[in-house]
Amino acid sequence: MINQDEIYTATEIVRNFSTVLNKIKSQEIKKALIVKNNKFEAVMISMSEFERLEKAVELLQAVYAKR
């Protein structure tokens, strides 16, 4: 689910990178959705969340490879 507090323009990210990064690291927000030219372009997540998602993908790939 997307929370309004997690949406940032590319300009806001450039100007406030450390602040946004600290919010993600402290889990104040789970992710930062980055908007450029009125389109969602990227997502910034914590390293631990990235690693968790990578493990989930590997597990799913292993399950589907056995089929």
Secondary structure, DSSP 8 states (H G I E B T S, - for coil): ---GGGEEEHHHHHHTHHHHHHHHHTTSSSEEEEEETTEEEEEEE-HHHHHHHHHHHHHHHHHHHT-
